[in-house]
Amino acid sequence: MGYDADVIVIGGGPAGITAAIRARWVKRYKAVVCSTLIIENAALGGLAAWQGCHFTGPGWKIPRTDIESLLTGDLKDLHIPVHAGRVVRVATQGALKRVYTAGGKVFTSLAVIMATGIKVLTNEKSYYGKGLEITSMGYEYMVEHLRALLAKKWNPRLIVVGSPKLHNIIPLIRDLNRKPGGAGSDVLFVIEGGSANDAEPDIISGWVERYIGKDVVQGMILQMGTGQKEILCGGVLLDFNSYEMVPQTRVDLALGLPGNDFIPVDANMRTSVPGVLAAGDVTAGGYNSFSRAVSQGIAAGLSVYEDVFFMKFGQKPPLFAYRPSDFQLHADYQELPDIGDHMRPYALGKPDEILKALQPGNMNVIDYLNGQETVETIGQAMKIPLPSLKEKLLVLAEKKLITFHIEVS
Ligand SMILES: Cc1cc2nc3c(=O)[nH]c(=O)nc-3n(C[C@H](O)[C@H](O)[C@H](O)COP(=O)(O)OP(=O)(O)OC[C@H]3O[C@@H](n4cnc5c(N)ncnc54)[C@H](O)[C@@H]3O)c2cc1C
């Protein structure tokens, strides 16, 4: 049985993009890199693509636009595919991971990296600063912020969206809204990942499918138990803080890992489930930030490369520089193992790059690099002896233009 990609990365924020790039690139000469697929529900860049996110030191600043274009530029150059969709479930089937989307697609892979951040995003980014605000900057500031918001008359209402931890500020908001200085507007609380116990006249449980409005936010489409509902508003406060306490990714991890919660990982970003790694804000412990997301993404990408290499070749790859192997080097040392006759070459590079690398010679090899044909069947179809075909394929692999998928039962 074939599969779609060696590695599926769920979430296209800084952690997910970096992990996908690392596993696909590895940045060393002798490597058989991974095919990777990113699945993202909203815009690439995740929260780091929102206005207001910078990579900063006290005295320097890399603005969001630079971060975004650097991350997405590499994805494009490396020809890493991105599927637009929301992952709803991840399950194991034999040696494969199965990743289900809300749109009904099922993708299969040898490994999965959860890089889902603190929440599944929709189109918040388009309305951030245009009627959609977030809680941030400290608790004292938050009270000040709420006072200012509730002093305005909201028509038809203000909607406050958060995780189940939104309950921490609901009494305060109700109180400030009633007090002198509060405008007493209608306020509706929407709890993503809430339960039936949350239902009160001003509280509903549901998932925001998307925000709506011309130029400024004017409402949202909510997915509730009973179906979808359009709710209009004058403004939205996204209680960002609540998701930082309980992430809400809408993924059913049928793997024995927590679903809407932080995922425990070891120092190499591996979870307790073989073939499942996690990186970025969704991992347990630490301080959420761009730099942590990127460094964990790098670690997850390299670890998954090691894991996938082991699944393919039955041995660990040596990772010189990142983590040297402790052994006596011999003059005839060969870094890459033999390519088995049953391995399935799979194109990673752009067709023109592959054709250029094949010149001069058997240019039509390109027709077979689909992860379905084995080295043996390609050799038979092209009437090339296997050793010379393998030599050609290894040149492409070393240029990171192809990888080899394996047969999985
Ligand atoms: C306004 C703002 C300002 C910030 N400023 C800074 C700053 O100045 N410096 C700093 O270091 N950090 C800042 N941060 C935090 C920083 O942006 C995050 O820590 C970082 O983006 C985390 O990266 P990540 O990849 O782990 O998660 P995210 O960036 O959250 O990306 C996760 C991605 O996964 C996707 N996803 C989740 N669930 C699913 C699913 N089920 N299916 C498909 N896709 C899914 C989401 O849609 C999202 O795009 C800021 C954040 C915000 C919102």
The ligand as an SDF file (V2000), in Angstrom:
LIG
                    3D

 53 58  0  0  0  0  0  0  0  0999 V2000
   -1.3960   39.5740   18.0680 C   0  0  0  0  0  0  0  0  0  0  0  0
   -0.2720   38.6370   18.4110 C   0  0  0  0  0  0  0  0  0  0  0  0
    0.9870   39.1740   18.6570 C   0  0  0  0  0  0  0  0  0  0  0  0
    2.0330   38.3200   18.9720 C   0  0  0  0  0  0  0  0  0  0  0  0
    3.2550   38.8740   19.1520 N   0  0  0  0  0  0  0  0  0  0  0  0
    4.3410   38.0890   19.3520 C   0  0  0  0  0  0  0  0  0  0  0  0
    5.6300   38.6690   19.4040 C   0  0  0  0  0  0  0  0  0  0  0  0
    5.7840   39.8790   19.2510 O   0  0  0  0  0  0  0  0  0  0  0  0
    6.6870   37.8310   19.6160 N   0  0  0  0  0  0  0  0  0  0  0  0
    6.5350   36.4840   19.7550 C   0  0  0  0  0  0  0  0  0  0  0  0
    7.5320   35.7810   19.9310 O   0  0  0  0  0  0  0  0  0  0  0  0
    5.2970   35.9130   19.7080 N   0  0  0  0  0  0  0  0  0  0  0  0
    4.2040   36.6770   19.5030 C   0  0  0  0  0  0  0  0  0  0  0  0
    2.9410   36.1040   19.4060 N   0  0  0  0  0  0  0  0  0  0  0  0
    2.8100   34.6540   19.6210 C   0  0  0  0  0  0  0  0  0  0  0  0
    3.2530   33.8520   18.4000 C   0  0  0  0  0  0  0  0  0  0  0  0
    2.5620   34.3570   17.2740 O   0  0  0  0  0  0  0  0  0  0  0  0
    2.9390   32.3740   18.6250 C   0  0  0  0  0  0  0  0  0  0  0  0
    3.6200   31.9280   19.7960 O   0  0  0  0  0  0  0  0  0  0  0  0
    3.3760   31.5280   17.4490 C   0  0  0  0  0  0  0  0  0  0  0  0
    2.6950   31.9370   16.2800 O   0  0  0  0  0  0  0  0  0  0  0  0
    3.0890   30.0490   17.7220 C   0  0  0  0  0  0  0  0  0  0  0  0
    3.3600   29.3110   16.5750 O   0  0  0  0  0  0  0  0  0  0  0  0
    2.6620   27.8800   16.3270 P   0  0  0  0  0  0  0  0  0  0  0  0
    3.0800   27.4670   14.9720 O   0  0  0  0  0  0  0  0  0  0  0  0
    2.9450   26.9780   17.4680 O   0  0  0  0  0  0  0  0  0  0  0  0
    1.1080   28.1500   16.3890 O   0  0  0  0  0  0  0  0  0  0  0  0
    0.1790   29.1190   15.5120 P   0  0  0  0  0  0  0  0  0  0  0  0
    0.9170   30.2930   15.0240 O   0  0  0  0  0  0  0  0  0  0  0  0
   -1.0220   29.3230   16.3380 O   0  0  0  0  0  0  0  0  0  0  0  0
   -0.1640   28.2080   14.2440 O   0  0  0  0  0  0  0  0  0  0  0  0
   -0.9430   27.0500   14.3940 C   0  0  0  0  0  0  0  0  0  0  0  0
   -1.7050   26.8290   13.1160 C   0  0  0  0  0  0  0  0  0  0  0  0
   -2.3630   25.5550   13.1910 O   0  0  0  0  0  0  0  0  0  0  0  0
   -3.6310   25.6730   12.5750 C   0  0  0  0  0  0  0  0  0  0  0  0
   -4.5370   24.6320   13.0830 N   0  0  0  0  0  0  0  0  0  0  0  0
   -4.9180   24.4230   14.3630 C   0  0  0  0  0  0  0  0  0  0  0  0
   -5.7750   23.3840   14.4350 N   0  0  0  0  0  0  0  0  0  0  0  0
   -5.9390   22.9420   13.1660 C   0  0  0  0  0  0  0  0  0  0  0  0
   -6.7200   21.9160   12.5830 C   0  0  0  0  0  0  0  0  0  0  0  0
   -7.5140   21.1410   13.3380 N   0  0  0  0  0  0  0  0  0  0  0  0
   -6.6740   21.7200   11.2390 N   0  0  0  0  0  0  0  0  0  0  0  0
   -5.8870   22.5210   10.4530 C   0  0  0  0  0  0  0  0  0  0  0  0
   -5.1470   23.5380   10.9460 N   0  0  0  0  0  0  0  0  0  0  0  0
   -5.1710   23.7370   12.2820 C   0  0  0  0  0  0  0  0  0  0  0  0
   -4.1090   27.0650   12.9890 C   0  0  0  0  0  0  0  0  0  0  0  0
   -5.1350   27.4960   12.1000 O   0  0  0  0  0  0  0  0  0  0  0  0
   -2.8190   27.8750   12.9090 C   0  0  0  0  0  0  0  0  0  0  0  0
   -2.6420   28.4970   11.6600 O   0  0  0  0  0  0  0  0  0  0  0  0
    1.8420   36.9120   19.0910 C   0  0  0  0  0  0  0  0  0  0  0  0
    0.5770   36.3910   18.8390 C   0  0  0  0  0  0  0  0  0  0  0  0
   -0.4760   37.2390   18.5050 C   0  0  0  0  0  0  0  0  0  0  0  0
   -1.8190   36.6730   18.2200 C   0  0  0  0  0  0  0  0  0  0  0  0
  1  2  1  0
  2  3  1  0
  2 52  2  0
  3  4  2  0
  4  5  1  0
  4 50  1  0
  5  6  2  0
  6  7  1  0
  6 13  1  0
  7  8  2  0
  7  9  1  0
  9 10  1  0
 10 11  2  0
 10 12  1  0
 12 13  2  0
 13 14  1  0
 14 15  1  0
 14 50  1  0
 15 16  1  0
 16 17  1  0
 16 18  1  0
 18 19  1  0
 18 20  1  0
 20 21  1  0
 20 22  1  0
 22 23  1  0
 23 24  1  0
 24 25  2  0
 24 26  1  0
 24 27  1  0
 27 28  1  0
 28 29  2  0
 28 30  1  0
 28 31  1  0
 31 32  1  0
 32 33  1  0
 33 34  1  0
 33 48  1  0
 34 35  1  0
 35 36  1  0
 35 46  1  0
 36 37  1  0
 36 45  1  0
 37 38  2  0
 38 39  1  0
 39 40  1  0
 39 45  2  0
 40 41  1  0
 40 42  2  0
 42 43  1  0
 43 44  2  0
 44 45  1  0
 46 47  1  0
 46 48  1  0
 48 49  1  0
 50 51  2  0
 51 52  1  0
 52 53  1  0
M  END
$$$$
